[in-house]
Amino acid sequence: MTVNMVRVAVGVEDLDHFRQIIEPRIQQGDNGPYFVTTTRFTPRRAEELIDGGSLYWIVKRAIRVRHRILDIKTVDTEDNGTRCALVLHPTLIKTQPRRRRPHQGWRYMEPKDAPPDLARLGGGVAESDDLPDTLAEDLRTLGLL
C-alpha cells in the first residue's frame, strides 16, 4: 500500500525559488535524473513510500508541490553518524494548494488525504508557468480558477 510524506520547505519563498534551489543539486544516475534530500530518521514505512509515494512540500503554509520518491537510502555523514537520504525525481509536480500548518520533520500522509495535482484538475491557466503562484492562489481563493 502506498503512503506519502509531507515536509516543510524551510526558507523557500515560492516555486521559482524552489526550482533555483533544486537545479544545482540534480544528478544523473543509471535510471535517469534525481536529487537527494536528507532527514535525520529513516521512515519505518519506507517500502510503502517507495511503492509510488511522493514527498509533498509545504511552501508558505500550504502544500503546493510534490516530488515522486524513487528510493530511500542510509548515508554516512562527516561526523560519523548516519542520515536518511530520500532520492527524489527532480520534476516539480504542482498540486492544488492546501493549507497546512508547519511542523518539524516530516509526517506521513495517506493518498486519500493528498491534494490533487493541478494537471489532473484540467489545469489550463491554473497550471501555467506564466501565472505567478501568488496570483493563481488569489484567483483560486476568489473562486475564479
DSSP file (Angstrom, degrees, kcal/mol; ACC not computed):
  #  RESIDUE AA STRUCTURE BP1 BP2  ACC     N-H-->O    O-->H-N    N-H-->O    O-->H-N    TCO  KAPPA ALPHA  PHI   PSI    X-CA   Y-CA   Z-CA
    1    1 A M              0   0    0      0, 0.0     2,-0.2     0, 0.0    50,-0.2   0.000 360.0 360.0 360.0 133.4    0.0    0.0    0.0
    2    2 A T        -     0   0    0     50,-0.1     2,-0.3    48,-0.1    47,-0.2  -0.499 360.0-179.5 -80.1 144.0    1.4    3.4   -1.0
    3    3 A V        -     0   0    0     45,-1.2     2,-0.2    -2,-0.2   107,-0.2  -0.968  12.9-144.2-137.7 154.6    1.9    6.2    1.5
    4    4 A N  E     -A  109   0A   0    105,-2.5   105,-2.2    -2,-0.3     2,-0.3  -0.603   7.7-135.0-112.7 175.0    3.1    9.8    1.1
    5    5 A M  E     -Ab 108  55A   0     49,-2.5    51,-3.5   103,-0.3     2,-0.4  -0.967   7.3-152.9-132.0 146.3    5.2   12.1    3.1
    6    6 A V  E     +Ab 107  56A   0    101,-2.9   101,-2.0    -2,-0.3     2,-0.3  -0.974  20.2 168.4-121.6 136.5    4.8   15.8    4.0
    7    7 A R  E     -Ab 106  57A   0     49,-2.4    51,-2.6    -2,-0.4     2,-0.4  -0.993  35.1-112.0-146.5 148.6    7.7   18.1    4.8
    8    8 A V  E     - b   0  58A   0     97,-0.7     2,-1.4    -2,-0.3    51,-0.2  -0.667  20.0-138.7 -82.0 133.3    8.2   21.9    5.2
    9    9 A A    >   -     0   0    0     49,-2.7     3,-1.7    -2,-0.4    51,-0.3  -0.728  30.8-147.3 -88.8  86.6   10.4   23.5    2.5
   10   10 A V  T 3  S+     0   0    0     -2,-1.4     3,-0.1     1,-0.3    49,-0.0  -0.330  72.3   3.9 -64.7 129.7   12.2   25.7    5.0
   11   11 A G  T 3  S+     0   0    0      1,-0.3     2,-0.5    -2,-0.1    -1,-0.3   0.426  90.7 137.5  80.3  -0.9   13.2   29.1    3.7
   12   12 A V    <   -     0   0    0     -3,-1.7    48,-0.4     1,-0.2    -1,-0.3  -0.680  33.9-170.4 -84.1 127.1   11.6   28.7    0.3
   13   13 A E        -     0   0    0     -2,-0.5     2,-0.3     1,-0.2    -1,-0.2   0.876  63.2 -27.2 -83.9 -41.8    9.7   31.8   -0.9
   14   14 A D  S  > S-     0   0    0      1,-0.0     4,-2.1   119,-0.0    -1,-0.2  -0.914  74.7 -79.7-161.4-178.3    7.8   30.4   -3.9
   15   15 A L  H  > S+     0   0    0     -2,-0.3     4,-2.4     1,-0.2     5,-0.1   0.832 125.0  55.1 -68.7 -31.7    8.1   27.6   -6.5
   16   16 A D  H  > S+     0   0    0      2,-0.2     4,-2.0     1,-0.2    -1,-0.2   0.922 109.3  47.9 -64.4 -42.4   10.5   29.6   -8.7
   17   17 A H  H  > S+     0   0    0      2,-0.2     4,-1.7     1,-0.2    -2,-0.2   0.897 109.9  53.4 -62.4 -40.8   12.8   29.9   -5.7
   18   18 A F  H  X S+     0   0    0     -4,-2.1     4,-2.2     1,-0.2    -2,-0.2   0.917 107.4  50.9 -60.7 -44.4   12.4   26.1   -5.0
   19   19 A R  H  X S+     0   0    0     -4,-2.4     4,-2.7     1,-0.2    -1,-0.2   0.898 107.8  53.4 -59.9 -41.1   13.4   25.3   -8.6
   20   20 A Q  H  < S+     0   0    0     -4,-2.0    -1,-0.2     1,-0.2    -2,-0.2   0.850 110.5  47.2 -63.5 -34.5   16.5   27.5   -8.2
   21   21 A I  H  < S+     0   0    0     -4,-1.7     4,-0.3     1,-0.1    -1,-0.2   0.896 116.5  43.0 -71.7 -41.3   17.5   25.5   -5.1
   22   22 A I  H >X S+     0   0    0     -4,-2.2     3,-2.0     1,-0.2     4,-0.6   0.890  97.5  72.5 -75.6 -41.4   16.9   22.1   -6.7
   23   23 A E  G >< S+     0   0    0     -4,-2.7     3,-1.2     1,-0.3    -1,-0.2   0.839  97.0  47.7 -49.7 -47.3   18.5   22.7  -10.1
   24   24 A P  G 34 S+     0   0    0      0, 0.0    -1,-0.3     0, 0.0    -2,-0.1   0.707 110.3  55.7 -69.1 -14.8   22.2   22.7   -9.0
   25   25 A R  G <4 S+     0   0    0     -3,-2.0    11,-0.4    -4,-0.3     2,-0.2   0.485  78.4 115.0 -94.4  -3.7   21.5   19.5   -6.9
   26   26 A I    <<  -     0   0    0     -3,-1.2     2,-0.3    -4,-0.6     9,-0.2  -0.503  45.7-171.3 -71.8 132.0   20.2   17.4   -9.8
   27   27 A Q  E     -E   34   0B   0      7,-3.4     7,-2.2    -2,-0.2     2,-0.6  -0.817  22.1-122.5-119.2 160.4   22.4   14.4  -10.6
   28   28 A Q  E     +E   33   0B   0     -2,-0.3     2,-0.2     5,-0.2     7,-0.0  -0.922  35.4 176.7-106.5 122.3   22.3   11.9  -13.4
   29   29 A G  E >   -E   32   0B   0      3,-2.0     3,-1.4    -2,-0.6     0, 0.0  -0.532  47.9 -90.5-113.2-177.9   22.0    8.3  -12.4
   30   30 A D  T 3  S+     0   0    0      1,-0.3    -1,-0.0    -2,-0.2    -2,-0.0   0.823 128.0  42.8 -61.6 -32.2   21.7    5.0  -14.3
   31   31 A N  T 3  S-     0   0    0      1,-0.4    -1,-0.3     0, 0.0    -3,-0.0   0.159 126.6 -85.0-102.8  18.0   17.9    5.3  -14.2
   32   32 A G  E <  S-E   29   0B   0     -3,-1.4    -3,-2.0     2,-0.0    -1,-0.4  -0.598  72.8 -19.4 111.7-173.4   17.7    9.0  -15.1
   33   33 A P  E     +E   28   0B   0      0, 0.0     2,-0.3     0, 0.0    -5,-0.2  -0.305  62.2 155.8 -72.8 153.6   17.9   12.3  -13.2
   34   34 A Y  E     -E   27   0B   0     -7,-2.2    -7,-3.4    55,-0.2     2,-0.3  -0.970  25.1-150.3-160.7 166.2   17.4   12.6   -9.4
   35   35 A F  E     -F   88   0C   0     53,-2.2    53,-3.2    -2,-0.3     2,-0.4  -0.972  16.8-132.9-142.2 161.2   18.2   14.7   -6.5
   36   36 A V  E     -F   87   0C   0    -11,-0.4     2,-0.4    -2,-0.3    51,-0.2  -0.917  17.3-179.5-119.6 135.7   18.6   13.9   -2.8
   37   37 A T  E     -F   86   0C   0     49,-1.9    49,-3.3    -2,-0.4     2,-0.3  -0.969  21.1-143.2-124.3 147.7   17.3   15.5    0.3
   38   38 A T  E     -F   85   0C   0     -2,-0.4     2,-0.3    47,-0.2    47,-0.2  -0.764  15.5-174.6-114.8 158.2   18.2   14.1    3.8
   39   39 A T  E     -F   84   0C   0     45,-2.3    45,-2.9    -2,-0.3    -2,-0.0  -0.947  33.3-117.3-142.0 160.2   16.4   13.7    7.0
   40   40 A R  S    S+     0   0    0     -2,-0.3     2,-0.4    43,-0.2    42,-0.1   0.913  93.4  44.3 -69.8 -44.1   17.6   12.5   10.4
   41   41 A F  S    S-     0   0    0     42,-0.1    -1,-0.1    43,-0.1    42,-0.0  -0.824  78.8-124.8-111.0 142.6   15.4    9.4   10.8
   42   42 A T        -     0   0    0     -2,-0.4     2,-0.1     1,-0.1     4,-0.0  -0.676  36.9-112.3 -79.3 130.6   14.6    6.7    8.3
   43   43 A P    >   -     0   0    0      0, 0.0     3,-1.0     0, 0.0     4,-0.1  -0.376  12.0-141.6 -64.0 139.0   10.9    6.2    7.9
   44   44 A R  T 3  S+     0   0    0      1,-0.3     3,-0.3     2,-0.1    -2,-0.0   0.780 103.3  54.1 -69.2 -26.3    9.5    2.9    9.2
   45   45 A R  T 3>  +     0   0    0      1,-0.2     4,-1.7     2,-0.1     3,-0.5  -0.136  69.4 133.9 -99.6  37.1    7.2    2.7    6.2
   46   46 A A  H <>  +     0   0    0     -3,-1.0     4,-2.3     1,-0.2     5,-0.2   0.876  67.7  55.1 -56.8 -42.9   10.0    3.1    3.7
   47   47 A E  H  > S+     0   0    0     -3,-0.3     4,-1.3     1,-0.2    -1,-0.2   0.881 108.1  49.4 -60.9 -37.7    8.7    0.3    1.4
   48   48 A E  H  4 S+     0   0    0     -3,-0.5   -45,-1.2     2,-0.2    -1,-0.2   0.841 110.0  51.6 -70.3 -32.7    5.3    2.0    1.2
   49   49 A L  H  X S+     0   0    0     -4,-1.7     4,-1.7     1,-0.2    20,-0.3   0.899 110.3  47.7 -68.9 -41.0    6.9    5.3    0.3
   50   50 A I  H  < S+     0   0    0     -4,-2.3     2,-2.0     1,-0.2    -1,-0.2   0.771  94.1  80.9 -70.3 -25.7    9.0    3.8   -2.5
   51   51 A D  T  < S-     0   0    0     -4,-1.3    -1,-0.2    -5,-0.2    19,-0.1  -0.288 133.2 -51.7 -80.7  53.6    5.9    2.0   -3.8
   52   52 A G  T  4 S+     0   0    0     -2,-2.0    -1,-0.2    17,-0.4    -2,-0.2   0.555  97.1 144.0  94.3   8.8    4.6    5.0   -5.7
   53   53 A G     <  -     0   0    0     -4,-1.7    16,-2.4    -5,-0.2     2,-0.3  -0.303  33.0-150.0 -79.5 165.7    4.7    7.6   -2.9
   54   54 A S  E     - C   0  68A   0     14,-0.3   -49,-2.5    -2,-0.1     2,-0.7  -0.919  16.5-124.3-131.7 157.6    5.5   11.2   -3.1
   55   55 A L  E     -bC   5  67A   0     12,-3.1    12,-1.9    -2,-0.3     2,-0.4  -0.928  28.7-156.5-101.2 113.3    7.1   13.9   -0.9
   56   56 A Y  E     -bC   6  66A   0    -51,-3.5   -49,-2.4    -2,-0.7     2,-0.4  -0.770   9.2-144.7 -92.3 134.3    4.7   16.8   -0.6
   57   57 A W  E     -bC   7  65A   0      8,-2.9     7,-1.9    -2,-0.4     8,-0.9  -0.841   4.6-142.8-107.0 134.3    6.2   20.1    0.3
   58   58 A I  E     +bC   8  63A   0    -51,-2.6   -49,-2.7    -2,-0.4     2,-0.5  -0.854  24.7 178.2 -90.9 119.0    4.7   22.9    2.4
   59   59 A V  E >   - C   0  62A   0      3,-2.9     3,-0.6    -2,-0.6   -46,-0.1  -0.990  69.0 -11.1-124.3 121.1    5.7   26.2    1.0
   60   60 A K  T 3  S-     0   0    0     -2,-0.5    -1,-0.2   -48,-0.4     3,-0.1   0.939 131.5 -49.3  54.0  52.6    4.3   29.4    2.7
   61   61 A R  T 3  S+     0   0    0     -3,-0.1    39,-2.2     1,-0.1     2,-0.3   0.664 123.3  84.4  65.9  21.9    1.9   27.5    4.9
   62   62 A A  E <  S-CD  59  99A   0     -3,-0.6    -3,-2.9    37,-0.3     2,-0.5  -0.991  82.1-113.2-149.3 144.2    0.3   25.4    2.1
   63   63 A I  E     +CD  58  98A   0     35,-3.0    35,-1.6    -2,-0.3    -5,-0.2  -0.674  49.0 155.9 -71.2 124.1    1.1   22.1    0.3
   64   64 A R  E     +     0   0A   0     -7,-1.9    31,-2.4    -2,-0.5     2,-0.3   0.562  52.2  17.8-127.2 -17.7    1.9   23.4   -3.2
   65   65 A V  E     -CD  57  94A   0     -8,-0.9    -8,-2.9    29,-0.3    -1,-0.3  -0.980  55.3-157.4-156.5 158.9    4.1   20.8   -4.9
   66   66 A R  E     -CD  56  93A   0     27,-1.8    27,-2.4    -2,-0.3     2,-0.4  -0.965   6.1-151.9-141.2 160.1    5.3   17.3   -4.7
   67   67 A H  E     -C   55   0A   0    -12,-1.9   -12,-3.1    -2,-0.3     2,-0.3  -0.985  29.5-114.8-126.3 140.7    8.2   15.1   -5.9
   68   68 A R  E     -C   54   0A   0     -2,-0.4    21,-2.4    23,-0.3     2,-0.6  -0.568  28.8-126.6 -72.0 136.9    8.0   11.4   -6.6
   69   69 A I  E     +G   88   0C   0    -16,-2.4   -17,-0.4   -20,-0.3    19,-0.2  -0.773  30.7 175.2 -87.1 121.6   10.1    9.3   -4.2
   70   70 A L  E     -     0   0C   0     17,-3.1     2,-0.3    -2,-0.6    18,-0.2   0.809  61.4 -16.2 -94.5 -36.7   12.4    7.0   -6.2
   71   71 A D  E     -G   87   0C   0     16,-1.5    16,-2.8     2,-0.0     2,-0.4  -0.983  49.8-138.3-163.0 162.4   14.4    5.4   -3.3
   72   72 A I  E     +G   86   0C   0     -2,-0.3     2,-0.3    14,-0.2    14,-0.2  -0.995  29.7 170.6-133.1 126.7   15.3    5.7    0.3
   73   73 A K  E     -G   85   0C   0     12,-2.5    12,-3.4    -2,-0.4     2,-0.5  -0.875  32.8-121.5-132.4 162.2   18.9    5.0    1.5
   74   74 A T  E     -G   84   0C   0     -2,-0.3     2,-0.3    10,-0.2    10,-0.2  -0.921  32.7-170.4-103.3 131.4   21.1    5.4    4.6
   75   75 A V  E     -G   83   0C   0      8,-2.8     8,-2.5    -2,-0.5     2,-0.3  -0.930  21.1-121.3-124.6 147.5   24.1    7.6    4.2
   76   76 A D  E     -G   82   0C   0     -2,-0.3     6,-0.3     6,-0.2     2,-0.2  -0.618  27.7-146.1 -82.8 144.1   27.1    8.2    6.4
   77   77 A T    >   -     0   0    0      4,-2.9     3,-1.4    -2,-0.3    -1,-0.0  -0.611  26.6-105.2-105.9 169.7   27.8   11.8    7.5
   78   78 A E  T 3  S+     0   0    0      1,-0.3    -1,-0.1    -2,-0.2    -2,-0.0   0.771 118.1  59.1 -65.0 -26.5   31.1   13.5    8.1
   79   79 A D  T 3  S-     0   0    0      1,-0.0    -1,-0.3     2,-0.0     3,-0.1   0.068 123.1-101.3 -93.4  26.2   30.6   13.4   11.9
   80   80 A N  S <  S+     0   0    0     -3,-1.4     2,-0.1     1,-0.2    -2,-0.1   0.655  88.8 113.5  66.1  19.1   30.4    9.5   11.8
   81   81 A G        -     0   0    0      0, 0.0    -4,-2.9     0, 0.0     2,-0.3  -0.408  61.0-121.0-102.6-173.8   26.6    9.5   12.1
   82   82 A T  E     - G   0  76C   0     -6,-0.3     2,-0.3    -2,-0.1    -6,-0.2  -0.946  21.1-172.4-129.5 154.1   24.0    8.4    9.6
   83   83 A R  E     - G   0  75C   0     -8,-2.5    -8,-2.8    -2,-0.3     2,-0.5  -0.918  30.0-107.3-136.4 163.6   21.1   10.1    7.9
   84   84 A C  E     -FG  39  74C   0    -45,-2.9   -45,-2.3    -2,-0.3     2,-0.6  -0.838  29.0-153.3 -94.6 126.7   18.3    9.0    5.7
   85   85 A A  E     -FG  38  73C   0    -12,-3.4   -12,-2.5    -2,-0.5     2,-0.7  -0.899   0.9-156.0-102.7 119.8   18.6   10.1    2.0
   86   86 A L  E     -FG  37  72C   0    -49,-3.3   -49,-1.9    -2,-0.6     2,-0.7  -0.863   9.7-150.8 -93.9 116.1   15.4   10.5    0.1
   87   87 A V  E     -FG  36  71C   0    -16,-2.8   -17,-3.1    -2,-0.7   -16,-1.5  -0.800  23.5-174.0 -91.2 118.1   16.1   10.0   -3.6
   88   88 A L  E     -FG  35  69C   0    -53,-3.2   -53,-2.2    -2,-0.7   -19,-0.2  -0.842  31.4-113.2-119.5 148.0   13.5   12.1   -5.5
   89   89 A H        -     0   0    0    -21,-2.4   -21,-0.2    -2,-0.3   -55,-0.2  -0.620  32.2-132.3 -71.4 136.9   12.6   12.7   -9.1
   90   90 A P  S    S+     0   0    0      0, 0.0     2,-0.4     0, 0.0    -1,-0.1   0.622  72.7 107.1 -73.7 -11.7   13.6   16.3   -9.9
   91   91 A T        -     0   0    0      1,-0.1     2,-0.5   -23,-0.1   -23,-0.3  -0.525  66.0-138.9 -72.2 124.5   10.3   17.2  -11.6
   92   92 A L        -     0   0    0     -2,-0.4     2,-0.7   -25,-0.1   -25,-0.2  -0.724  14.2-159.5 -79.9 123.8    8.1   19.5   -9.5
   93   93 A I  E     -D   66   0A   0    -27,-2.4   -27,-1.8    -2,-0.5     2,-0.1  -0.920  14.3-137.4-107.8 110.9    4.5   18.5   -9.8
   94   94 A K  E     -D   65   0A   0     -2,-0.7    24,-2.1   -29,-0.2    25,-0.5  -0.405  21.4-163.9 -68.7 140.6    2.2   21.4   -8.8
   95   95 A T  E     -H  117   0D   0    -31,-2.4    22,-0.3    22,-0.3    -1,-0.0  -0.776  35.8 -85.3-116.8 164.9   -0.7   20.4   -6.6
   96   96 A Q  E     -     0   0A   0     20,-3.0   -33,-0.1    -2,-0.3   -31,-0.1  -0.592  61.7-105.0 -64.5 124.7   -3.9   22.2   -5.7
   97   97 A P  E     -     0   0A   0      0, 0.0     2,-0.4     0, 0.0   -33,-0.2  -0.286  42.6-174.5 -58.7 134.2   -2.7   24.4   -2.8
   98   98 A R  E     -D   63   0A   0    -35,-1.6   -35,-3.0    17,-0.1    -3,-0.0  -0.981  27.6-116.5-133.9 120.9   -4.0   23.1    0.6
   99   99 A R  E     +D   62   0A   0     -2,-0.4     2,-0.3   -37,-0.3   -37,-0.3  -0.243  41.8 168.5 -55.9 137.7   -3.4   25.0    3.8
  100  100 A R        -     0   0    0    -39,-2.2    -2,-0.0     0, 0.0    -1,-0.0  -0.950  33.9-119.0-154.9 131.9   -1.2   23.1    6.2
  101  101 A R        -     0   0    0     -2,-0.3     2,-0.1     1,-0.1   -39,-0.0  -0.423  37.5-108.2 -68.3 143.8    0.4   24.2    9.4
  102  102 A P        +     0   0    0      0, 0.0     2,-0.3     0, 0.0    -1,-0.1  -0.379  43.1 177.4 -67.4 153.8    4.2   24.0    9.5
  103  103 A H        -     0   0    0      2,-0.2   -95,-0.3    -2,-0.1     2,-0.2  -0.960  33.1 -94.8-149.7 163.7    5.7   21.2   11.7
  104  104 A Q  S    S-     0   0    0     -2,-0.3     2,-0.1   -97,-0.1     0, 0.0  -0.599  87.8 -12.0 -81.9 146.2    9.2   19.9   12.5
  105  105 A G  S    S-     0   0    0     -2,-0.2   -97,-0.7   -97,-0.1     2,-0.3  -0.370 102.1 -52.2  70.4-142.6   10.5   17.0   10.5
  106  106 A W  E     -A    7   0A   0    -99,-0.2     2,-0.3    -2,-0.1   -99,-0.2  -0.863  41.6-153.3-132.4 164.6    8.1   15.1    8.3
  107  107 A R  E     -A    6   0A   0   -101,-2.0  -101,-2.9    -2,-0.3     2,-0.2  -0.965  23.7-111.7-135.8 151.6    4.7   13.4    8.6
  108  108 A Y  E     -A    5   0A   0     -2,-0.3     2,-0.4  -103,-0.2  -103,-0.3  -0.528  29.5-165.9 -76.5 152.5    3.0   10.5    6.7
  109  109 A M  E     -A    4   0A   0   -105,-2.2  -105,-2.5    -2,-0.2     5,-0.1  -0.962  16.9-130.8-142.4 124.6    0.0   11.3    4.6
  110  110 A E    >>  -     0   0    0     -2,-0.4     3,-1.7  -107,-0.2     4,-0.6  -0.405  26.5-115.2 -69.9 148.5   -2.4    8.8    3.2
  111  111 A P  G >4 S+     0   0    0      0, 0.0     3,-1.0     0, 0.0    -1,-0.1   0.832 115.1  60.5 -54.8 -34.5   -3.1    9.0   -0.6
  112  112 A K  G 34 S+     0   0    0      1,-0.2    -2,-0.0     3,-0.0    -3,-0.0   0.746 106.2  47.9 -66.4 -21.9   -6.8    9.9    0.2
  113  113 A D  G <4 S+     0   0    0     -3,-1.7    -1,-0.2     2,-0.1    -3,-0.0   0.490  88.5 108.0 -94.8  -5.3   -5.6   13.0    2.1
  114  114 A A  S << S-     0   0    0     -3,-1.0    -4,-0.0    -4,-0.6    -5,-0.0  -0.485  75.2-113.9 -77.1 140.3   -3.2   14.2   -0.6
  115  115 A P        -     0   0    0      0, 0.0    -1,-0.1     0, 0.0   -17,-0.1  -0.449  38.8-105.3 -68.9 146.5   -4.2   17.3   -2.7
  116  116 A P        -     0   0    0      0, 0.0   -20,-3.0     0, 0.0     2,-0.1  -0.340  34.9-101.8 -71.1 153.6   -4.8   16.6   -6.3
  117  117 A D  B  >  -H   95   0D   0    -22,-0.3     4,-0.8     1,-0.1   -22,-0.3  -0.476  24.0-129.0 -69.3 144.1   -2.3   17.6   -9.0
  118  118 A L  T >4>S+     0   0    0    -24,-2.1     5,-1.5     1,-0.2     3,-0.8   0.882 109.0  57.6 -62.7 -37.3   -3.2   20.7  -10.9
  119  119 A A  G >45S+     0   0    0    -25,-0.5     3,-1.1     1,-0.3    -1,-0.2   0.858 103.9  52.8 -61.5 -34.6   -2.6   18.9  -14.2
  120  120 A R  G 345S+     0   0    0     -3,-0.3    -1,-0.3     1,-0.2    -2,-0.2   0.711  99.7  63.5 -74.5 -19.9   -5.2   16.3  -13.2
  121  121 A L  G <<5S-     0   0    0     -4,-0.8    -1,-0.2    -3,-0.8    -2,-0.2   0.438 128.0 -92.9 -83.1   1.2   -7.8   19.0  -12.4
  122  122 A G  T < 5 -     0   0    0     -3,-1.1     2,-0.4    -4,-0.2    -3,-0.2   0.263  53.4-156.1 102.0 -11.9   -7.8   20.1  -16.0
  123  123 A G    > < +     0   0    0     -5,-1.5     3,-1.4    -6,-0.2     2,-0.2  -0.152  33.7 148.5  52.2 -98.7   -5.2   22.8  -15.5
  124  124 A G  G >  S-     0   0    0     -2,-0.4     3,-0.8     1,-0.3     4,-0.4  -0.502  83.8  -6.4  64.8-130.9   -5.5   25.4  -18.1
  125  125 A V  G >  S+     0   0    0     -2,-0.2     3,-1.4     1,-0.2    -1,-0.3   0.843 130.2  68.0 -63.8 -34.1   -4.4   28.8  -16.7
  126  126 A A  G <  S+     0   0    0     -3,-1.4    -1,-0.2     1,-0.3    -2,-0.2   0.803 106.5  38.4 -60.4 -30.7   -4.0   27.3  -13.2
  127  127 A E  G <  S+     0   0    0     -3,-0.8    -1,-0.3    -9,-0.1    -2,-0.2   0.411  88.3 120.8-101.3   3.7   -1.1   25.2  -14.1
  128  128 A S    X   -     0   0    0     -3,-1.4     3,-0.8    -4,-0.4    -3,-0.0  -0.448  59.0-145.7 -69.0 136.0    0.6   27.7  -16.5
  129  129 A D  T 3  S+     0   0    0      1,-0.2    -1,-0.1    -2,-0.2     4,-0.1   0.607  96.7  70.2 -74.3 -11.2    4.1   28.7  -15.5
  130  130 A D  T 3  S+     0   0    0     -5,-0.1    -1,-0.2     2,-0.1    -5,-0.0   0.732  85.7  75.6 -76.3 -21.8    3.2   32.2  -16.9
  131  131 A L  S <  S-     0   0    0     -3,-0.8    -1,-0.0    -6,-0.3     5,-0.0  -0.816  90.6-121.3 -94.6 118.4    0.9   32.9  -14.0
  132  132 A P     >  -     0   0    0      0, 0.0     4,-2.5     0, 0.0     5,-0.2  -0.256  19.3-122.8 -58.1 144.6    2.7   33.7  -10.7
  133  133 A D  H  > S+     0   0    0      1,-0.2     4,-2.4     2,-0.2     5,-0.2   0.866 110.6  52.6 -58.3 -39.9    1.8   31.3   -7.9
  134  134 A T  H  > S+     0   0    0      2,-0.2     4,-2.3     1,-0.2    -1,-0.2   0.902 110.6  47.3 -66.1 -39.7    0.6   34.1   -5.6
  135  135 A L  H  > S+     0   0    0      2,-0.2     4,-2.7     1,-0.2     5,-0.2   0.922 111.4  51.0 -65.9 -43.7   -1.8   35.4   -8.3
  136  136 A A  H  X S+     0   0    0     -4,-2.5     4,-2.2     1,-0.2    -2,-0.2   0.903 111.1  48.7 -59.8 -41.4   -3.1   31.9   -9.0
  137  137 A E  H  X S+     0   0    0     -4,-2.4     4,-2.5     2,-0.2    -1,-0.2   0.915 111.1  49.7 -66.4 -41.9   -3.8   31.3   -5.3
  138  138 A D  H  X S+     0   0    0     -4,-2.3     4,-1.8     1,-0.2    -2,-0.2   0.918 112.4  47.5 -62.0 -43.4   -5.6   34.7   -5.0
  139  139 A L  H  <>S+     0   0    0     -4,-2.7     5,-2.9     1,-0.2     6,-0.7   0.880 111.6  50.8 -64.8 -37.8   -7.7   33.9   -8.0
  140  140 A R  H ><5S+     0   0    0     -4,-2.2     3,-1.2     4,-0.2    -2,-0.2   0.902 107.9  52.8 -65.0 -41.5   -8.5   30.4   -6.6
  141  141 A T  H 3<5S+     0   0    0     -4,-2.5    -1,-0.2     1,-0.3    -2,-0.2   0.865 108.9  49.9 -61.7 -36.9   -9.5   32.0   -3.3
  142  142 A L  T 3<5S-     0   0    0     -4,-1.8    -1,-0.3    -5,-0.2    -2,-0.2   0.501 118.1-114.6 -79.9  -4.1  -11.9   34.3   -5.1
  143  143 A G  T < 5S+     0   0    0     -3,-1.2    -3,-0.2    -4,-0.3    -2,-0.1   0.680  84.1 119.6  79.9  18.3  -13.3   31.3   -7.0
  144  144 A L      <       0   0    0     -5,-2.9    -4,-0.2    -6,-0.2    -5,-0.1   0.592 360.0 360.0 -92.4 -11.6  -12.1   32.5  -10.4
  145  145 A L              0   0    0     -6,-0.7    -5,-0.2    -9,-0.1    -1,-0.2   0.330 360.0 360.0-122.0 360.0   -9.9   29.4  -11.0
